[in-house]
């Protein structure tokens, strides 16, 4: 039986976020944060008390879990925000209000990818960054169904169609690719 890593073994969120350019004092949102807040809590540590991390998800049960963990960890710079990341103005964050948006493992699930990219572009400040972390084809049976995968060139096209410009790439791990875009 093949060993398949999980959690931080699969992707070290600290390394990925540092590679994407997260810094102390930033205002960051994790779009589609998920139950565990795999990027939310590392981002909260990296931005420090002068920064803010918005954990955005459409599932209220997910946000309840994030709020509970934030209280338990005393992460006072984390705020759970209900939002539909695929819809124009679906996230209750202001225009040009964020330094970075994290979009990790959400493109493959989205049926309204261009809407999602438009919403990301709306909330990013000029020169704000989008960090995309997405599954890549590996030949293994890990991850989403192969037909649902979003190749990096498609992710690039989607971001560019929303007015974002690619400014870098990073290696989040064996099973994922990482792209960095900026709002100009």
Residue, then its C-alpha position, 0 to 999 in steps of 0.5 A: x500500500x502506498x503512503x499518502x501524506x495529509x495535512x502539513x505533510x502534504x502542504x506546509x502552509x507556513x512555507x507556502x504563505x511565506x513563498x506567496x509573500x505574506x508579511x506582518x501587518x497584512x489584511x488577508x482573506x482565505x476564500x473557501x477556508x474549509x473546516x480546519x483553517x489549514x491556511x487561516x491560522x498560519x496566516x494569522x501567525x504570519x500577519x501578527x497582531x497588526x494584521x487581520x485574517x478573514x476566514x471566508x466560507x459559504x458553510x456556516x458550520x465551517x465558520x463556527x468551527x473556525x470561530x471556536x478554534x480562534x477562541x481556543x487559540x486566542x487568535x484575535x486577528x481572525x474573523x469568520x466571514x460568511x460569503x459566496x466567493x463565486x458571486x459579485x459582491x458575494x463576500x462582505x468585504x470592502x472594495x480594494x480592502x485586502x493585501x492578499x487573497x488565498x485561494x487553495x483547493x477551490x478552483x476544482x470545485x467551482x462552477x463559476x470560476x470567472x465570478x470567483x476571480x472577479x470577486x477576488x479582484x474586487x477585494x484586492x488593493x492595487x498591487x494586492x496579491x492572489x495566491x492560488x494553490x491547486x491540485x496538479x495531475x500526479x498520476x496517483x489516485x489522490x485528490x479530486x477526480x482528474x476531470x475536475x482538475x484545473x491546470x495551471x495554464x487555465x488558472x492563469x487565464x482565469x486570473x488574467x481575465x479578471x485583470x490580475x497579472x502573474x508575478x510569480x510561482x512557488x512549489x507548495x508540495x508534490x501534489x499542488x502548484x502555486x501561482x502568485x498574481x497581483x492587481x495592477 
